[in-house]
């Protein structure tokens, strides 16, 4: 193209939207003008059949982004957009209304997924019985706009996910929420979330999404390089070396991101090529998806860490540090709540209070460490002989209490005797010595037989235990019926 001083000069101003032929403008002048403004420009005349119906637009000057002059306009477009453009250009010629639309050009990436390669802003006006059409390449603008929309959407979803994760109360809720948002954040890929069991020797799938499969649902931690190294392994662009042993055959693009809980890799996010043909105009880059996966795992790990820390703090507030049983505070809160619940459902509540016989002499003989060993042994016995819904507590010193919801007095009595007999089997070795055997004395009471409130029920069991103590110990004693019958009405 020549310099600005070589520019041909037009002899008059022309209304390109009129119906009259273009006066005094040569094809060279028109082409020069629009070459400075557009990425492609062309003028077209209408081709009609014998009935007057438009069948094509013949290029007079210039061309389209796909072809130069010499072909019909319909022929210059791919089949996907041919009819769309033809109908739009016919409308311009028949109505005189100018056209402004966007043209998107895609290509197959070889895996059945279409990718945007070019985008044009198309404008057309009628000139006589034809058209003047300009194309401006807006590919970069479209891609940047789509990327901005995607990032905004991802940030919004991440914000929502984090908000939910801050309110979770169990690992199950964490994975349920993570899976829900994972489907929306990584819709282009199949995915799954995994968690190690408590012993740390098995990794098991908690949830998955997508039509493909990433590999085994249960495997050992050593089968995944991400868990071994504590860092991201693999890629969404191709096969990683070395390959994780848990990966399914045929899956070439596999990304494993560890979930770190309290400094240790405890879980795993796996993303894989879904193997399905998706149409995506502007798919996210694999680098962006991999970075997003890392961020998601960081938030999941933080949520699981918070649950563990809250659980530890809660255990410290309701557990006896020596025996691991519940403490007195927990017993009193739970017993009061259980009595209220049982009153509504007219269900019984059993209560045992027990004491180690001659504990002072035992402690004096074997020292405080020996006494602690005995306490721990009794704690293990109570855990073994009580149900999950029961509450075994260290009430204070060498006194222990067991609450049994929905348990009548006769059943409570039998279970108390099982515990008393279980103490006879203690075989405690401490500092190389076998400690002498011990016995238990147990007092038993029940709601509503002996009291209808927490304080009265504990007092009834305590008094029964002291009656048994005065009788020589190593026995189970049922509480005396209340003197005032109105107390239990």
Residue pairs with C-beta under 8 A, 6 or more apart in sequence:
1 32
1 35
7 32
8 26
8 28
8 29
8 32
10 24
10 25
10 29
11 24
12 23
12 24
14 22
14 23
14 24
14 25
16 22
16 125
16 127
16 132
17 96
17 98
17 125
17 126
17 127
18 127
18 128
19 96
19 126
19 128
20 128
21 127
21 128
22 30
22 127
22 128
27 43
27 60
27 61
30 41
30 43
30 61
30 62
30 132
31 41
31 61
31 62
34 41
34 62
34 134
35 41
37 134
38 134
38 135
38 136
39 65
39 120
39 135
39 136
39 137
40 62
40 63
40 64
40 65
40 120
40 134
40 135
41 62
41 132
41 133
41 134
41 135
42 59
42 60
42 61
42 62
42 63
42 64
42 69
42 73
42 132
42 133
43 59
43 60
43 61
43 62
43 127
43 130
43 131
43 132
43 133
44 57
44 58
44 59
44 60
44 73
44 89
44 130
44 131
44 132
44 133
45 57
45 58
45 60
45 128
45 129
45 130
46 54
46 57
46 58
46 93
46 129
46 130
46 131
47 54
47 55
47 56
47 57
47 58
47 72
48 54
48 55
49 55
54 90
54 93
54 94
56 72
56 73
56 74
56 75
57 72
57 73
57 74
57 89
57 130
57 131
58 72
58 73
59 67
59 68
59 69
59 70
59 71
59 72
59 73
59 76
60 69
60 130
61 69
62 68
62 69
63 69
63 76
64 73
64 76
64 77
64 133
64 135
65 118
65 120
65 135
65 137
66 76
66 77
66 78
67 75
67 76
73 85
73 86
73 89
74 82
74 85
74 86
77 85
78 105
80 106
81 103
81 105
85 103
85 122
88 99
88 101
88 124
89 99
89 124
89 131
89 133
91 97
91 99
92 98
92 99
92 124
92 125
92 126
92 131
93 126
93 129
93 130
93 131
96 126
98 123
98 124
98 125
98 126
99 122
99 123
99 124
99 125
100 121
100 122
100 123
101 121
101 122
102 119
102 120
102 121
102 122
102 138
102 142
103 119
103 120
103 121
103 122
103 135
104 116
104 118
104 119
104 142
104 281
105 116
105 117
105 118
105 119
105 120
106 114
106 115
106 116
106 117
106 279
106 281
107 114
107 115
107 117
108 114
108 115
109 115
111 273
111 277
112 276
112 277
112 278
113 277
113 278
113 279
113 280
113 283
114 279
114 280
114 281
115 280
115 283
116 139
116 142
116 143
116 281
116 282
117 139
118 137
118 139
119 137
119 138
119 139
119 141
119 142
119 143
120 135
120 136
120 137
120 138
120 139
121 135
121 136
121 138
122 133
122 134
122 135
123 133
123 134
123 136
124 131
124 132
124 133
124 134
125 131
125 132
142 282
143 282
146 281
146 282
147 282
150 282
150 284
154 185
154 292
157 181
157 184
157 185
158 181
158 185
158 295
158 296
158 299
160 181
161 177
161 178
161 181
161 296
161 299
162 299
164 177
165 174
165 177
165 178
165 299
165 300
165 302
165 303
166 303
166 306
168 174
168 177
168 303
168 307
169 307
170 307
171 195
171 304
171 307
174 300
174 303
174 304
174 307
175 193
175 195
175 206
175 207
175 300
176 207
178 193
178 207
178 296
178 300
179 193
179 206
179 207
179 208
179 209
181 296
182 191
182 193
182 209
182 269
182 296
183 191
183 209
183 210
185 292
185 296
186 209
186 271
186 289
186 292
186 293
188 274
188 278
188 280
188 283
188 284
188 289
189 210
189 212
189 236
189 271
189 272
189 273
189 274
189 289
190 208
190 209
190 210
190 211
190 212
190 213
190 214
190 271
190 272
190 273
190 274
190 275
191 208
191 209
191 210
191 214
191 269
191 270
191 271
191 272
192 205
192 206
192 207
192 208
192 209
192 214
192 217
192 269
192 270
193 205
193 206
193 207
193 208
193 259
193 267
193 268
193 269
193 270
193 300
194 203
194 204
194 205
194 206
194 267
194 268
194 269
194 270
195 203
195 204
195 206
195 259
195 266
195 267
195 268
196 202
196 203
196 204
196 221
196 227
196 266
196 267
197 203
197 204
200 221
201 220
201 221
202 218
202 219
202 220
203 218
203 219
203 220
203 221
203 223
203 224
203 227
203 246
203 268
204 217
204 218
205 217
205 218
206 267
208 214
210 272
210 274
211 274
211 275
211 276
212 251
212 272
212 273
212 274
212 275
212 276
213 248
213 251
213 272
214 247
214 248
214 251
214 254
214 270
214 271
214 272
215 244
215 246
215 247
215 248
215 251
215 254
215 270
215 272
216 223
216 246
216 248
219 245
219 246
221 227
221 228
221 265
222 228
222 245
223 244
223 245
223 246
224 233
224 244
224 245
224 246
224 256
224 268
225 233
225 234
225 242
225 244
225 256
226 232
226 233
226 234
226 244
226 256
226 257
226 258
226 265
226 268
227 256
227 258
227 265
227 268
230 258
230 260
230 264
230 265
231 258
232 255
232 256
232 257
232 258
232 290
232 293
232 294
233 240
233 244
233 255
233 256
234 240
234 244
234 253
234 254
234 255
234 256
235 253
235 254
235 255
235 286
235 290
236 253
236 255
236 271
236 273
236 286
236 289
236 290
237 253
237 286
238 252
238 253
239 252
239 253
239 254
240 254
243 254
244 254
244 256
247 254
247 272
248 272
251 272
251 273
252 273
253 272
253 273
254 270
254 271
254 272
254 273
255 270
255 271
255 272
255 290
255 293
256 268
256 269
256 270
257 268
257 269
257 270
257 271
257 293
257 294
257 296
257 297
258 265
258 267
258 268
258 297
259 265
259 266
259 267
259 268
259 269
259 297
259 300
259 301
259 304
260 266
260 297
260 298
260 301
261 267
261 301
261 304
261 305
261 308
262 305
262 308
266 301
266 304
267 297
267 300
267 301
267 304
269 293
269 296
269 297
269 300
271 289
271 293
284 292
317 329
318 326
318 327
318 329
318 330
319 325
319 326
319 327
319 330
320 326
320 327
320 379
320 393
320 394
322 372
322 375
322 376
322 379
322 394
323 375
323 376
323 378
323 379
323 394
324 379
324 383
325 379
325 382
325 383
325 392
325 393
325 394
325 400
326 334
326 391
326 392
326 393
326 394
327 393
327 394
328 393
328 394
328 395
328 396
330 391
330 393
331 391
331 393
331 395
331 401
331 403
332 454
334 391
334 403
335 349
335 351
335 391
335 403
335 454
335 457
335 458
336 454
338 349
338 403
338 405
339 349
339 447
339 452
339 453
339 454
339 457
341 347
342 348
342 349
342 405
342 406
342 447
343 448
343 452
347 405
347 406
348 406
348 407
348 408
348 409
348 446
348 447
348 448
348 449
349 403
349 404
349 405
349 406
349 407
349 446
349 447
349 457
350 403
350 404
350 407
350 408
350 409
350 411
350 412
350 415
350 444
350 445
350 446
351 401
351 402
351 403
351 404
351 412
351 444
351 445
351 446
351 447
351 457
351 458
351 460
351 461
352 401
352 402
352 404
352 412
352 415
352 416
352 419
352 442
352 443
352 444
352 461
353 395
353 399
353 400
353 401
353 442
353 443
353 445
353 458
353 461
353 462
353 464
353 465
354 399
354 400
354 401
354 402
354 416
354 419
354 420
354 440
354 441
354 442
354 443
354 465
355 398
355 399
355 400
355 440
355 441
355 465
355 469
356 362
356 374
356 378
356 398
356 438
356 439
356 440
357 438
357 439
357 440
357 441
357 469
357 473
357 474
358 438
358 473
359 371
359 374
359 397
359 398
359 438
362 370
362 371
362 374
362 435
362 436
362 438
363 370
363 371
365 436
366 373
366 374
366 430
366 433
366 435
369 430
369 431
370 430
370 431
370 435
371 398
373 428
373 430
373 435
374 426
374 428
374 435
374 438
375 394
375 398
377 426
377 428
378 400
378 423
378 440
379 392
379 394
381 419
381 422
381 423
381 426
382 392
382 400
382 402
382 419
383 392
384 422
385 415
385 418
385 419
385 422
386 392
386 402
386 404
387 404
389 405
389 406
390 402
390 403
390 404
390 405
391 402
391 403
392 400
392 401
392 402
393 400
393 401
393 402
393 403
394 400
395 401
401 458
401 461
402 416
402 419
404 411
404 412
404 415
407 415
407 446
408 446
409 444
409 446
409 449
409 478
412 444
412 446
413 444
413 476
413 478
416 442
416 444
416 476
417 442
417 476
419 440
419 442
420 439
420 440
420 441
420 442
420 474
420 475
420 476
423 438
423 439
423 440
424 437
424 439
426 435
426 437
426 438
427 434
428 434
428 435
429 435
439 473
439 474
440 474
441 465
441 468
441 469
441 473
441 474
441 475
441 476
441 477
442 465
442 468
442 475
442 476
442 477
443 460
443 461
443 462
443 463
443 464
443 465
443 466
443 467
443 468
443 476
443 477
443 479
444 461
444 464
444 476
444 477
444 478
444 479
445 451
445 457
445 460
445 461
445 464
445 478
445 479
446 457
447 457
448 488
449 481
449 488
450 456
450 457
450 460
450 461
450 479
450 480
450 481
450 482
450 488
451 457
451 459
451 460
451 482
451 487
451 488
452 487
452 488
456 482
456 487
460 479
460 480
460 482
461 479
463 479
463 480
464 477
464 478
464 479
464 480
465 477
467 477
467 480
468 475
468 476
468 477
471 477
482 488
